Amino acid sequence: MLERIRENSQGMTAKVILGFIILTFAIAGIGSYTNNVDTSVAEVNGEKISQQAFEQAYQSQRNRMAQQFGDMFDTLVANPAYLANLRNGVLDNLINEKLLDQAARDLAIRISDEELKKTIRNMEEFQVDGQFDNNRYLAIINQSGFFQSSDFRDYLRVEMARRQLGMAIVSGEFGLPFQAQQIEKLRNQTRDIKFAVVDTEQFKSQVEVSEDEISAYYQENENRFQTQEQVKVEYVLLDVFDIAKDIEVTEADAKAYYQENIASFSKEEQRRISHILIEFGDDKSAAEQEIRSIANRIAQGEDFAELAKELSADTFSGENGGDLEWLELGVMDEAFEEAALALANMNDVSEVVESEFGFHLIKLTDFKAAEVQTFEAIQEELMAQVSESEAQNKFYELQQELARLSFEFPDTLEDAAGAVNAEVQTSDWLTRNNQQPPFNEQSVIDAMFSDIVLSENLNSDIIEVNENLAMVVRLQEYQEAKTRPLSEVSDTIKSQLVADKAAVAAQDAVDAILASYKAGEDVSEKATELGATFTEKPAITRYSADVDSAIARLAFTLPHPTEGKVSADTASMRNGQVAVVEVTAVYEGLAAPALDNVVEQQTQTLSQASYVAYVESLRAKAKITRKTLSEPTNNVF
């Protein structure tokens, strides 16, 4: 493919096009060409939200939802409308954040360096055994994409300003004891009720459903009668734990493993170091001159720790005399680590070291020699490791053999199964969703429904389900996705239509009873004709277990009964039955002596409402311009 591109690029057409491109850049200038392209997704009071910021926020939200919903997330994102709502929701959040940042600036909300430093030191993410650890701090912020500690501090300063503004908004809200008492009294309120339940089954015999109605329902609801494509597969499974059962390990094996991996059972030497950091800033040469001046002062006898406290740009370690505690390899810059490892004696100080963070002076403050664990002390652990190692080796060996034979004999799994001492198994019917392991793994699903398995009827490639499990599948039977014919679902549709019409008839009958009841007529006879009798239930609560939830819910939404006016209505129950419900009395509930939790809940509710209202007020005053969003893609140039 690359050869073809190269050949085509030599043609006259390609040269003419290239000439136009060169001319365009020559006239407009590369800088002005790119700077005039507005890639922002929104503008808030003149400040733009970049496409990059949106895509980062959008991808983070997708990742969080994928973890939360699991396999269901794939179904959700297959819906374009859902994705559009998700994108708009992410952009709304970014707009709200921009508005809050602008409001914080307008209100002169500032986070001091001291407050920022205290917050970082108290963050559990940066602590080891309850104490702030500078190595861990630098490692974590690097992994998060903050390659300069100042970048992380700037990010955290913005977040803390937003939080401070939010606290200012909600801190004025509070719940009052009398309001909490009212809430508790409502929660504990009880009511006397009467109700009669009409069974819809009695109306089904009176219902007629025509073939035209069945056909119309089928056409309007075809998607309800879709079946998923299904496969039944043969498969061969390799499990490292099954292999491990047949492996025997001797003491000699364990000793040989110990000798081969002696480094794994040794504690390397440890070095505790301190450093002084001067960041590059805007003038790298000035920074180098400053660090060399500090080196001269140390050489003349000034205290390293005192200079670190006074001058180091790494203020966290500087407070402790520059102490970075025990050096952890792979965390710091390579040049920094090389210099630290080169220090031979206690209290030695390195030459000036340049890293991505700036210029350093490094001091060795403590040293622990290497230690080696004896074979006898870890013999049992070694036996287990050797068994696991041999099982893994055998697993990979059999995996290669399974892959080779299933490829060489693509129309059967018998040869491959025999070679790896496994059985050819057969699955039940499988779809793409909601399967049991290992058929719920995406790699297995992709293989089962791949062209090579479905269309070519060949063995799949080897599937590495995880580090301990591998398999190969081949198709035994296939059923494509289809809409079930009307003849198959006609009875189901008829039953549904009969139930729907019976429910309507029951509702009409109950509505007639209710109308007579409210008119002051005796409805006992009408209820009896429908197989219903009125049942009285005194002092029910909102969550009474002996009353259907639909009846209880209606009972606590009906008005208090008054003289000459019936407080009643109808309720549809989950089992399809319909009830007429009357409230005959209401009893005020008691308030619990301790209402602190209720007051706290009320305060939280009010605080949330205030915060939302504040953000909405900012949006109402702001000038916001949004652009049409499309699904973010990673472009390759």
MOFENSUL-V574637 format. One record per residue. SS is DSSP state (h for helix, s for strand, l for the rest). PSI is psi as a letter, one per 20 degrees, with the letter a starting at -180 (999 if undefined). Layout:
<<SS | PSI> <SS | PSI>>
//
This chain:
<<l | g> <h | h> <h | g> <h | h> <h | g> <h | g> <h | g> <h | h> <l | i> <l | i> <l | r> <h | g> <h | g> <h | h> <h | h> <h | g> <h | g> <h | h> <h | g> <h | g> <h | g> <h | g> <h | h> <h | g> <h | h> <h | h> <h | g> <h | h> <l | p> <h | g> <h | g> <h | h> <h | g> <h | h> <h | h> <l | i> <l | o> <l | o> <l | j> <l | q> <l | i> <s | r> <s | p> <s | o> <l | l> <l | i> <s | p> <s | q> <s | o> <l | q> <h | h> <h | g> <h | g> <h | g> <h | h> <h | g> <h | h> <h | g> <h | h> <h | g> <h | g> <h | g> <h | g> <h | g> <h | h> <h | h> <h | h> <h | g> <h | i> <l | c> <l | h> <h | h> <h | h> <h | h> <h | g> <h | g> <h | i> <l | i> <l | o> <h | h> <h | h> <h | g> <h | h> <h | g> <h | h> <h | g> <h | g> <h | h> <h | g> <h | g> <h | h> <h | g> <h | g> <h | h> <h | g> <h | g> <h | g> <h | g> <h | g> <h | h> <h | g> <h | g> <h | h> <h | g> <h | g> <h | h> <l | j> <l | k> <l | p> <l | q> <l | o> <l | q> <h | h> <h | g> <h | h> <h | g> <h | g> <h | h> <h | g> <h | g> <h | h> <h | i> <l | p> <h | h> <h | h> <h | j> <s | q> <s | p> <l | k> <l | j> <s | q> <s | p> <l | o> <h | h> <h | g> <h | g> <h | g> <h | h> <h | g> <h | g> <h | h> <h | g> <h | h> <l | j> <l | j> <l | n> <l | i> <l | p> <h | h> <h | h> <h | g> <h | g> <h | h> <h | g> <h | g> <h | h> <h | g> <h | g> <h | g> <h | h> <h | g> <h | g> <h | h> <h | h> <h | g> <h | g> <h | h> <h | h> <h | g> <h | i> <l | h> <l | i> <l | q> <l | q> <l | q> <l | q> <h | h> <h | h> <h | g> <h | h> <h | g> <h | g> <h | g> <h | h> <h | h> <h | g> <h | h> <l | j> <l | q> <s | q> <s | q> <s | p> <s | q> <s | q> <s | q> <s | p> <s | p> <s | p> <l | p> <l | i> <h | h> <h | i> <h | i> <h | h> <l | i> <l | i> <l | p> <l | p> <l | p> <l | r> <h | h> <h | h> <h | g> <h | g> <h | g> <h | g> <h | g> <h | g> <h | h> <h | i> <l | k> <h | h> <h | h> <h | i> <h | k> <s | p> <s | q> <l | q> <l | q> <s | q> <s | q> <s | p> <s | q> <s | q> <s | q> <s | p> <s | p> <s | p> <s | p> <h | h> <h | h> <h | h> <h | h> <h | h> <l | h> <l | j> <l | p> <l | p> <l | p> <l | r> <h | h> <h | h> <h | g> <h | g> <h | g> <h | g> <h | h> <h | g> <h | h> <h | h> <l | k> <h | h> <h | h> <h | h> <h | k> <s | q> <s | o> <l | r> <l | q> <s | q> <s | p> <s | p> <s | q> <s | q> <s | r> <s | p> <s | p> <s | o> <l | q> <l | g> <l | b> <l | i> <l | n> <h | h> <h | h> <h | h> <h | g> <h | h> <h | h> <h | g> <h | h> <h | h> <h | g> <h | h> <h | g> <h | h> <h | h> <h | g> <h | h> <l | j> <l | i> <l | q> <l | p> <h | g> <h | g> <h | h> <h | h> <h | g> <h | h> <h | h> <h | i> <l | p> <l | i> <l | n> <h | h> <h | g> <h | h> <h | h> <l | h> <l | k> <l | k> <l | j> <s | p> <s | j> <s | b> <s | p> <l | p> <l | o> <l | q> <l | i> <l | g> <l | r> <l | q> <h | g> <h | h> <h | g> <h | g> <h | g> <h | h> <h | h> <h | h> <h | i> <l | p> <l | h> <l | q> <l | p> <l | j> <l | q> <s | p> <l | r> <l | r> <l | p> <s | p> <s | p> <l | a> <l | i> <l | h> <l | b> <s | p> <s | q> <s | p> <s | p> <s | p> <s | o> <s | i> <s | q> <s | p> <s | p> <l | r> <l | q> <s | q> <s | p> <l | q> <l | q> <l | g> <h | h> <h | h> <h | k> <h | g> <h | g> <h | h> <h | g> <h | g> <h | h> <h | h> <h | g> <h | g> <h | g> <h | g> <h | h> <h | g> <h | g> <h | g> <h | h> <h | g> <h | h> <h | g> <h | h> <h | g> <h | h> <h | g> <h | g> <h | g> <h | g> <h | h> <h | h> <h | g> <h | h> <l | m> <l | i> <l | j> <l | q> <l | i> <h | g> <h | g> <h | g> <h | g> <h | h> <h | h> <l | j> <l | l> <l | r> <l | q> <l | o> <s | r> <s | p> <l | r> <l | a> <l | p> <s | q> <l | a> <l | i> <l | q> <l | l> <l | r> <l | q> <l | q> <l | j> <l | i> <l | i> <l | p> <h | h> <h | h> <h | g> <h | g> <h | g> <h | g> <h | h> <l | k> <l | r> <h | h> <h | h> <h | g> <h | g> <l | g> <l | i> <l | l> <l | r> <l | q> <l | r> <l | r> <l | p> <s | o> <s | n> <s | g> <s | a> <l | i> <l | j> <s | p> <s | q> <s | r> <s | q> <s | q> <s | q> <s | p> <s | g> <s | q> <s | p> <s | p> <l | q> <l | p> <s | r> <s | p> <l | p> <l | q> <h | h> <h | h> <h | h> <h | j> <h | g> <h | h> <h | g> <h | g> <h | g> <h | h> <h | g> <h | h> <h | g> <h | g> <h | g> <h | h> <h | h> <h | h> <h | g> <h | g> <h | g> <h | g> <h | g> <h | g> <h | h> <h | h> <h | g> <h | g> <h | g> <h | g> <h | h> <h | g> <h | h> <l | i> <l | j> <l | q> <l | o> <l | j> <h | g> <h | g> <h | g> <h | g> <h | h> <h | h> <l | j> <l | k> <l | q> <l | q> <l | p> <s | p> <s | p> <s | o> <s | q> <s | l> <s | q> <l | r> <l | h> <l | k> <l | p> <l | h> <l | j> <l | p> <l | p> <h | h> <h | h> <h | g> <h | g> <h | g> <h | g> <h | h> <l | j> <l | i> <l | q> <l | r> <l | q> <l | q> <s | r> <l | p> <l | j> <s | p> <l | p> <s | n> <s | q> <s | a> <s | q> <s | p> <s | p> <l | r> <l | h> <l | j> <l | i> <l | r> <s | q> <s | q> <s | p> <s | p> <s | p> <s | p> <s | h> <s | q> <s | p> <s | p> <l | p> <l | r> <l | q> <l | p> <l | q> <l | g> <l | o> <l | j> <h | g> <h | h> <h | g> <h | g> <h | g> <h | g> <h | g> <h | g> <h | g> <h | g> <h | h> <h | g> <h | g> <h | h> <h | g> <h | g> <h | g> <h | h> <h | g> <h | g> <h | h> <h | h> <h | g> <h | h> <h | h> <h | i> <l | q> <l | o> <s | p> <s | p> <s | q> <l | q> <l | p> <l | q> <l | r> <l | p> <l | q> <l | q> <l | o> <l | q> <l | p> <l | 999>>
//
